[in-house]
Amino acid sequence: MNQNNQKDTANNKNGIYDVGIDKGASRLTPEKIRKVFDALVETEGGARLRAYTNACVHCGLCSDACHHFLSKDNDPRLSPAGKVKQTISRILNKKAKLDVDFVKQACETVFTECNLCRRCVIYCPFGIDVAYLMLFVRRGCHQLGVVPQYIQDTAHSHASTFNQMWVRDDEWIDTLQWQEEEARDEIPDLRIPIDKKGADIFYSLIGPEPKFRAQLIYQMAVIFHMAGADWTLPSAPGWDNSDMCMFTGDMEMTARLKKIHFEAAMDLKAKRIVMGECGHAFRSVYDVGNRTLGWKMPPLPMVHAIEFYAEIFREKRIEILEKFDRPVTLHDPCNIVRGRGLGDEARYVINETCSTFIELEPNREHNFCCGAGGGVINCGPPFKNKRVESNRVKADQLAAARDKGAEVLIAPCHNCHGGLEDVIHHYELGLELKFLGDIIYECMKKE
Amino acid sequence: MQQQQEKWDWTTGQRKIGDFPAWQDRFSYMEEPYVSGDGEKIAAIVKTEDETFTACVNGTLWESQYDNLWHLCFTPDQRALALVSDMAMWTVAVDGTAWENWYEFVWKPCFAKNAPHITVAAQKELRYRALTNDVPWENEFFALTHLTVSPDGKTAAAVVQDTKLPEADIEKFQESGFTVAINGKPWNNHYVNIWELAFSANGIHLAAELRTSLYDYTIAVDDQAWKKRYAGVWAPRFHPLDHSVTAPVRMAGGWGLAKDDEILWDPKYVQLWHHMYSPDGSRIAAITAPEYGKWTITVNDRPWKIRFTELVTDAVFSPAGDRVGCVGKTEGQWYVAIDDQIWGTGQDMAWQPVFSPDSTHVAAKVEKNGQFAILLNGRPIDMTFADAWQPAFSPDSRKLLIRAILPQNQGGHYCRIVLDVDSVALSERRPGNA
């Protein structure tokens, strides 16, 4: 049921009605809003919050780092410092009135006008983590019950099924067996091992794979098979490493999701976790979720698919029959390149698999976000046009690579795929989008 | 279980079973083997010459062959069980005989430790139910998760949805759509989410971990929610004798333990989960992080002195309840720890330690450099294996059963090895500190 038809009460700056925002906010009073935010600052706003908010001198160096700001003709309201000023700064100002309109505006700002990409962090002279500040406000919005409908629904899915796509336990297993059967037409002895205790690798992925992109499971199974990997997937929940609750501010559910993910791997006595091509999930598993639970680092070694691919190429465990012959370019996903530094590893894998590589400019940690990350794409159809229009700079960046000859855009991240698909379509860029796994599968020896 | 184990063959010695090495040549496709608890059977999923699948148990194929077969395992009473498919329908097969009821999917077989009952989750036409011993629940639901069985195996419970949630209707979701069904009969109350379920020792009472809003977490016992709401809860457990309920709860940023909605352990822990009772109920142990990133076992609210920096898992009480063991990990190395003492050098992997019935001996399976070994009271038994399963002690605690596959240079046979605990040859390696 789409509840977004009721536009009569829409009252935010873009005229977009979202039941999660509008109906949620309609239940609030200024007193409650102030009480909830003050309590949040008191209980969870420690030195980090104070340091970041006190250190900002509004120099504006963050502005040109933000794709929202650049794409919307340098609208100062969309600069990172501007978003801070409109949201957390008002919350911290005890004299500021926090009414229903403020909450709706703030909610739309922090959920749909910041991708938590942290590009601005590397241009800020003080290293202020604006993403942290936006997440802090999202946490308050969650506590107020004001969260965009579609991402809230995804959080509900996480809470009920431990995956983000409402995939039932039986659907998950059935999908694995279906992909195994399909793959056996190509490689008769191929196996997708479910619940294999003591396997070296616990492979985790995100909900959209069994729901919409089951061929990625097939492809990864072929890669594991040909690399001689001893791997497994769990039949029970814990297989989905994604985490929209981290983005809605429901950190209690983030903790629950990461607990079941790591414990699924521990129960199978796997020695390490290899995760699929997803960026935000990497941040949740490697940084946020584990630490929320009291683990300084992930309790089991875990690597992103890019690292695993690089490993099997270095160890010559798979063979490329013929390199991918169409010119490719690479989108560096924020969470695994700016956040984890996997840019060189991604280029190593591309060099092993592709004959012509054309860099996006800027690239690596300076790359522009896809516009989908940080849960923005998960806020759903109401915000789609706004999201795509807020990433014109990405389209310009991609167009420049296309004009140099790139035909295929590689994006080793699910959210990036979603965002880039929309950008490519909206701006009629004519690029084909692929995962690294698509390229490897297409070019590798399979006998 | 104890009664069953008395019937096992405890004759000291090594016995080859099933001519396992020949299987590799016999089948074009074979999955990893599973062995029965008594060690008398070894089984694997294999592909037949007809391109169908079946189970090979001690070298004998099940008479029935299937389009697909998964989740091969042994029940506590040593029967081989698998989930099998024909013509896109699924059921349970036990010792090669399929149940009469077939579904579009079946999964999660559940067993009681001391009873022959088998319960499984099933789905047909997107309606969900459970079956125990091939008898389906009368009621079906729109969703079913967290299937759990009582200690006697006669009662099954699950988290269910008895009304269909409209897609993306966040308002409806938060009005509470989940409840618990026991043998198919739902509770009266509904909750926003329900997770782990726990039966009392007598199987009469059921506790559930849940939230009543997006923010309010608590425990419900027999459909009555505790009055207090917490920032978080983990799985509840019943006291084995008086049926009171305890659960880890989060308050003011820390985790403690609540008993019947009153704080038993103050919420001073960074983390506290997987608590458990000694058999007599006098002691409670839990995996805890008394400090951020430092993990240990806490018994009756007193943390051990040792700390692991990466994780603690597989905690277990001895049968007498006087000892506690666990597995911990520090700097990438896995260790067994018993009663606040870490065993030996680090391993590539370690499994839950196993206590003898009299609690005097402890054995644990470990892996190092691709070889498996059994530690006994902290020292390796002087044998290594290509694969091994959890060891078991005889009811008199004097014998140790090892179920293992010998290394290739010793023939690669699956063997059932019974050792005399008092005269077992141990390696010279001695326990030390991590």
Interface residues (C-beta under 8 A of the other chain):
Chain A: M1 N2 Q3 V19 G20 K23 T43 H142 Q143 G145 Q149 Y150 Q152 D153 H156 A159 S160 T161 R168 D169 D170 I173 D174 Q177 E181 P188 D189 R191 P193 I194 D195 K196 G198 S235 A236 P237 D250 E252 A255 R256 K259 E263 M266 K269 K271 L293 G294 W295 K296 M297 P299 L300 P301
Chain B: S28 Y29 E31 E32 N68 W70 H71 E104 F105 W107 K108 A121 Q123 A143 T145 P166 E167 A168 D169 I170 E171 F173 F178 V192 N193 W195 R211 L214 Y215 Y217 A231 G232 R250 G253 V270 Q271 W273 A289 Y292 G293 W295 T309 E310 L311 T313 K329 G332 D348 M349 W351 E367
